[in-house]
Amino acid sequence: MKYSEQFAAKKELIAKKTVCVGFDGFVDLIIRPVKTRADEKTCTYFDTIDQFGEKITSLAGRSGNVELVVQNTDFGGCGPHYANGLANMGVGVTCIGAMGYPTVNPVFDLNHNCKLVTVSEPGYSYVFEFGDGKVIMSDVEKISQLKWNDLIERISVDEMVEYFDGADIITLVNWSYLVHFHEIYEKFLEIVMPRLSKKDRKIYIDIADCAKRQPDEIKAALKMFGKYSQYAPTYLGLNKSEAMVMHSILCEGDYNGSLAIAKAIKDYSGIGTVVIHPVDSAAAVFDGGEIEVNGILCENPKKTTGGGDNFNSGFCAGLLAELDIKSCLISGMTTSYLYVKNGKCNSFDDIAEAMKMYDGR
């Protein structure tokens, strides 16, 4: 059966599944830096990060100005983007995170299949988008104050157990950005996981851009997340930048592709499956094998912020559909492709149709 047909056949099954994700949340300001301006309505933007970088470095020693156009203000954060992607596919999602406190900020207007449980004020991200990627500058003052004790004051341990116990996939995100998240995920492992029922579930982890964290902190996080495997099959997802940071810590020599670093992470951490998803491919090393699939690039992306999170939602939709790892990688890449192409999350039917790009591969 073709990949698109396999996925399409699981629509009713996916609609019966539930996911619970924690604990981040950001308000994203999507920004384009202006290169030239002709008049009030006509301007050109910096096409690439290199072009913008050259402009900034050219100002050293003499100062200067760069006009910014805020194209959109939207909800952000790994958790909300991931939750919205799955909810648009029909999955019931509970998103616990920093979406305004004590009430939800109206910008977090997620799909109706997503239940929001807010525990903190959000962070704010200033997202500079270019044709070849993005640069995110974040204000994390409010969200970084969230500690384990704050979390369980706002939702009790009993409530947390209830939220996560029903989930077919437990998802933990954004360890890297927030200084107290290591403690939160340690406490979650120590206190919440042992209280969950023995339901057949999976755990998916995305630690986000870890470049600012120290090597010893990253190693400790990998070992900690490996311990989650005692409770359920555990998956770690990384983009290429994150994988390269891991390579610099765990490996010698030059970075030589997704499979090598995925294997090194798996061997070091004890995590069951490690997934690496550059923009042009996706790879996984898992118990019993490894696989890499070439992707299909979107030539004119409309929105890149959230593309990786939508890969995660598509990959996890494949897990919920009980597909094999290769099919999960393809559903992840297809979901991400459609998101960056259209600038929004897409329906299950749209993703199944677009997956025909991979039939026969």
GIPECOR-V198905 format. One record per pair of residues at least 24 apart in sequence whose C-alpha atoms are under 8 Angstrom apart, sorted by the first residue. I is the first residue (numbers start at 1). GAP is how many residues later the second one is. Records with the same first field share a line. If there is no record, write none. Layout:
I: GAP + GAP
//
This chain:
2: 354 + 357 + 358
3: 324 + 327 + 352 + 353 + 355 + 356
4: 348 + 349 + 350 + 351 + 352 + 354 + 355
5: 347
6: 317
7: 311 + 314 + 316 + 324 + 345
8: 340 + 341 + 344
10: 311
11: 310 + 337
13: 307 + 308
14: 76 + 77 + 303 + 306 + 307
15: 74 + 75 + 76 + 77
16: 75 + 76
17: 74 + 75 + 150 + 151 + 303
18: 73 + 74 + 75 + 76 + 148 + 149 + 150 + 151
19: 72 + 73 + 74 + 75 + 145 + 148 + 149 + 150 + 151 + 152
20: 73 + 74 + 75 + 76 + 143 + 144 + 147 + 149 + 150 + 151
21: 58 + 62 + 72 + 73 + 74 + 75 + 149 + 150 + 151 + 152
22: 57 + 73 + 74 + 75 + 149 + 150 + 151
23: 56 + 72 + 73 + 74 + 75 + 149 + 150 + 151
24: 53 + 54 + 55 + 56 + 72 + 73 + 74 + 75 + 98 + 119 + 149 + 150
25: 50 + 51 + 52 + 53 + 54 + 55 + 72 + 73 + 74 + 97 + 98 + 118
26: 49 + 50 + 51 + 72 + 73 + 96 + 97 + 98 + 99
27: 46 + 47 + 48 + 49 + 50 + 80 + 95 + 96 + 97 + 98
28: 45 + 46 + 47 + 48 + 96 + 97 + 98 + 99
29: 41 + 42 + 43 + 44 + 45 + 95 + 96 + 97 + 98
30: 40 + 41 + 42 + 43 + 44 + 96 + 97 + 98 + 99
31: 37 + 38 + 39 + 40 + 41 + 95 + 96 + 97 + 98
32: 36 + 37 + 38 + 39 + 96 + 97 + 98
33: 33 + 34 + 35 + 36 + 95
34: 32 + 33 + 34 + 35
35: 31 + 32
46: 84
47: 83 + 84 + 85
48: 82 + 83 + 84 + 85
49: 81 + 83 + 84 + 85 + 86
73: 34
74: 33 + 34
75: 32 + 33 + 34
76: 49 + 230
78: 95 + 96 + 130 + 228 + 231
79: 93 + 94 + 230
80: 28 + 30
81: 225 + 228 + 229
82: 224 + 227 + 228 + 230 + 231
83: 31 + 230
84: 26 + 27 + 30 + 261
85: 225 + 228 + 229 + 260 + 261
86: 227 + 228 + 231
87: 24 + 25 + 26 + 27
88: 25 + 257 + 258 + 259 + 260
89: 257 + 258 + 259 + 260
90: 257 + 258
94: 69
98: 24 + 25 + 45
119: 32 + 35 + 36
120: 26
127: 178
129: 174 + 175 + 176
131: 169 + 170
133: 171
134: 170 + 171
140: 38
143: 35
144: 34 + 35 + 36
145: 35
146: 34
147: 33 + 34 + 36 + 37
148: 32 + 35 + 36 + 39
157: 35
160: 32
161: 31 + 32 + 34 + 35
164: 32
165: 31 + 32 + 34
167: 34
168: 31 + 32 + 33 + 34 + 152
169: 32 + 33 + 34 + 35 + 147 + 151
170: 31 + 32 + 33 + 34
171: 32 + 33 + 34 + 35
172: 31 + 32 + 33 + 34 + 35
173: 32 + 33 + 34 + 35
174: 32 + 33 + 34 + 35
175: 31 + 32 + 33
176: 31 + 32 + 33 + 34 + 36 + 37
177: 31 + 32 + 33
182: 39
186: 38
189: 39
193: 38
194: 37
200: 32
201: 31 + 32
202: 30 + 31 + 32 + 33
203: 25 + 29 + 30 + 31 + 32
204: 30 + 31 + 32 + 33 + 112
205: 29 + 30 + 31 + 32
206: 30 + 31 + 32
207: 30 + 31
208: 30 + 34
209: 32 + 33
210: 32 + 35
211: 31 + 34
215: 34
222: 43 + 46 + 47
223: 45 + 46 + 47
224: 45
225: 44 + 46
226: 43 + 44 + 45 + 46
227: 43 + 44
228: 43
229: 41 + 42 + 43
233: 39
234: 37 + 38 + 39
235: 36 + 37 + 38 + 39 + 40
236: 35 + 37 + 38 + 39
237: 37 + 38 + 39 + 40 + 75
238: 36 + 37 + 38 + 39
239: 37 + 38 + 39 + 40 + 69
240: 36 + 37 + 38 + 39
243: 33
258: 24 + 25
259: 24 + 25 + 26 + 31 + 32 + 33
277: 31 + 34
281: 52
282: 47 + 51
283: 46
284: 41
291: 35
292: 34
293: 33 + 36 + 37
295: 35 + 38
296: 37 + 41
297: 40
298: 39 + 42 + 43
300: 41
301: 39 + 40 + 41 + 42
302: 38 + 39 + 40 + 41
303: 36 + 37 + 38 + 39 + 40 + 41
304: 35 + 36 + 39
305: 35
307: 29 + 30 + 32 + 33
308: 28
309: 27
310: 25 + 26 + 29 + 35
311: 24 + 25
330: 25 + 28
331: 24
//
